[in-house]
Amino acid sequence: MAPNLIVVVFDTLRYDAVQTDLARTPNLDRFASESAVFTNAWAEALPTIPFRRALYTGMRSYPWRHSLPDRGSFPHMMGWHAIPESQLTAAEYLSMRGYVTQLVSDLWHQFKPTMNFGRGFASWDFIRGQEGDTHALSAASLGEGDAIDPTRVGPASYLHQVRGRTREEDYFAAQVLDRAACFVEGIQGAGPYCLWVESFSPHEFWDPPMRFADEYSGGPADRNHIVPQMLNPKKGGEVAQQRDIDRTVALYQGYCTFCDERFGRFMERLERSGALADSVVVVLSDHGTELWDKGQFGKSADRMHPYNTQINLMIRHPQGVGAGRRVDAFAQNQDVLPTLLGLLGIPHAALDGIDLWPLVTGAGGPQRDHVITGYDRFCSVRDPYWNLLIDTLEPAKELRLFNLGEDPGEERNVAAEHPNVITLQVARLETLLGAPLPATYRHRPVWGGDASPFLVRRLRERTLGPGESWQGSNQV
């Protein structure tokens, strides 16, 4: 029988949270030891939705070549739209080959009315309430009464919806992975299946069971900024206190460790069910986040440094092929689908991604000499020696070039010293664009004029205490 496929995506799980000691992740570490680990994998396009288009289809999201209707979509940025009808998804490829396809997710962006990421899945299990998914709208969710946890500083709408949690099993990451395990236990042995698991955790809001954060900060805190961007520097705002910065980092670290613990339970259930013996299992992340690395929290298009753009990518073969192998060739998320279809023996049309598995087995194959990441109007052009950050609409405005050999932390801009390198990186970008800079993109987001601005304003007003300022209520 054909092997099953299980894919687990953790949103905003930094590469160094798993591959170094940023957070304690013993279960992901064990999984890595049993898998082929791609140590040089980078997001092709950001953030959430553009990344997943390339992941699901094997076709690049960047540059933004498609003009799809997106009226009412939020957030409205270049590249944030549905999957083009001309592109097949992983679930569609597998469904056509007789696989039962199941999606388990709490990632509300992919279920919004303008999206179509359920294509090809026979069934889906959508866990509601993450981030800005105010699915139970009421006076209480707008802050009109109904006490919420005073130690958590964040949107009343979200805090209202999670106020009934009494066990760690009630948290989103636990719900997602537990329901995914239930699917496997129910279907194992009945035929080939594809289980696709999307955990929005550890994306903001950084809201783990607080004992996990306490392990990193030495004990409980009376203020937990679960929306970390609230501490970012802003004109006329308060200076963030170091204790709040440290605690917020601990919230993220604790969230990663909580996700790891629930992943460990998920893997135990896969092992008991027999799924690990006949399934290809993939674990990856879509991007990272800034943990005050350069004086702020979160991610932004003009800060495409490794903590934001490097991703986890690990593939476990049921027969142990490639276990413990670390592949340092460039990889990106559009490579995942052709690699998996190759492992499952499923033919496919030409894709933008490449099959990475020959690099695991030593059979050789094509390798990149650079990778390009697009995020709204900005781009990163990275090779083993340099990273160029560029505004593609105003390319002369603020070029930033970093010498990775001398400056792996990307602290010092050396653009003025290396015009020849800039010429090379720009030429690579223009080759992908198919035209010289400044870029012209087909996708131009349309704001739909729905009721969201009113709701966002109400949530902002209710969320903050005296003297505080809000940096944005709907994160992505």
SULRA-V531307 format. One line per field, one symbol per residue. ss: DSSP state (H for helix, E for strand, L for the rest). phi: phi as a letter, one per 40 degrees, with the letter a starting at -180 (. if undefined). burial: # if it has 9 or more other ideal C-beta (glycine too) atoms within 8 Angstrom, else .. A space follows every 10 residues. Layout:
ss->???
phi->???
burial->???
This chain:
ss->LLLEEEEEEE LLLLHHHHHL LLLLLHHHHH HHHLLEEELL EELLEELHHH HHHHHHHLLL LLLLLLLLLL LLLLLLLLLL LLLLLLLLLH HHHHHHLLLE EEEEELLHHH HLLLLLLLLL LLEEEELLLL LLLLLLLLLH HHLLLLLLLL LEELLHHHHH HLLLLLLHHH LHHHHHHHHH HHHHHHHLLL LLEEEEEEEL LLLLLLLLLH HHHHHHHLLL LLLEELLHHH HLLLLLLLLL LHHHHHHHHH HHHHHHHHHH HHHHHHHHHH HHHLHHHLEE EEEEELLLLE ELLLLLEELL LLLLLHHHHE LLEEEELLLL LLLLLEELLL EELLHHHHHH HHHHLLLLLL LLLLLLHHHH HLLLLLLLLL EEEEELLEEE EELLLEEEEE ELLLLLLLLE EEELLLLLLL LLLLHHHLHH HHHHHHHHHH HHHLLLLLLL LLLLLLLLLL LHHHHHHHHH HHHLLLLLLL LLLLLL
phi->.cccbbbbbb cgcddccbcb bcacbccccc dccbbcbccb bbccabcdcd dcdcccbgbd cccccbbbdb dgcacbacgc accdccbccd ccdcccbgcc bbbbabccdc bcdcbaccdg ccaabbcchc fccccbcadc ccgcggdbdc cccaccdccc cbcccbbccc cddccccccc ccccccbdgc icbbbbbbbc cccdccbcdc cccdccbgic bcbbccbccc ccdacgcccc cdccccccdc ccdcccccdc cccdcdcccc cccgcccbbc bbbabcabac bgdbgabgba ccbccdccbc bcabbbcccg cgdgcbbbcd bacccccccc ccccgbcacc bccbcccdcc cgcgicbcba bbbbafcbab bbbcbbbbba cccbcccacb bbccccaccf bbcbdccbcc ccdccccccc cccgaccccb bccbdbccgc cddccdcccc cccccdgcbb bhcbcb
burial->.######### #########. .##.#.#### ##.#####.# ########## ########## ####.....# .##..#.### ###...#.## #####.#.## ########## ##.##.#### #..##.#.## ##.#.....# ###....#.. ########## ###......# ########## #.###.##.. .######### ########.# .######... #..####### ##.......# ...####### ########## #######.## #.####.### ########## ##...####. #.###.#### ########.. .##...#.## ########## ####.#.#.. #.#.###### ....#....# #####..### ###..##### ##..#...## ####..#..# ...##..#.. ##..##.### .##...#.#. #.#.##.... ....##.### .###...### ..###.
